[in-house]
Each structure stands twice: as C-alpha cells, then as structure tokens.
C-alpha cells in the first residue's frame, strides 16, 4: 500500500459512521459531515468548496482480507 493510500484509508476510518461526508479537494481532510446529502451539500456551499469528494460512510466497517 502506498503512503497516499494509507493516508486515505486512515482518513476514511476516522470519519463518523453512517453519515455523509465531504473530503477536501486535495483529499487531506474531512471538511463537512451531515446526516443527509442535502445537508452536507449546503455545508460545502457555505465553505465555498467547488470540487470536494462527497460520500456516505457505512454503518460499520467490514474487515478486509487480502
């Protein structure tokens, strides 16, 4: 796993579960968290971000096996 991938995984694992999150354009931090897509969208509009990554976190993380 590359250092960038490890950072992304750590960031996602630190996110609140079962929420909509917005990740900064450079992928370095979570900039907004909300219960609905509409709420997280409003938050990023207020912040003034133009191209964040928006996704919903799972209710729980499933273990990975390689």
Phi, psi and omega in degrees: 000134179285163179298320179296318179295321178296320178295317179297317179297316178298318178298312180295319179294336179276348183288148176299143180283149174059042180226163169270133179232153173242131180252137182307158182304327180272359177075016186266342183203158174275124185254346179203145178222136179204169179279333182233160177299318180300319180293316180292326177296317177298318180298316181289330174296318179296322179290330179094022178278143182255335185215053176283164172268128180245132177207165178256131178277153181286165176294330173204153179275130176274142178293145178258142171237138183250000000 
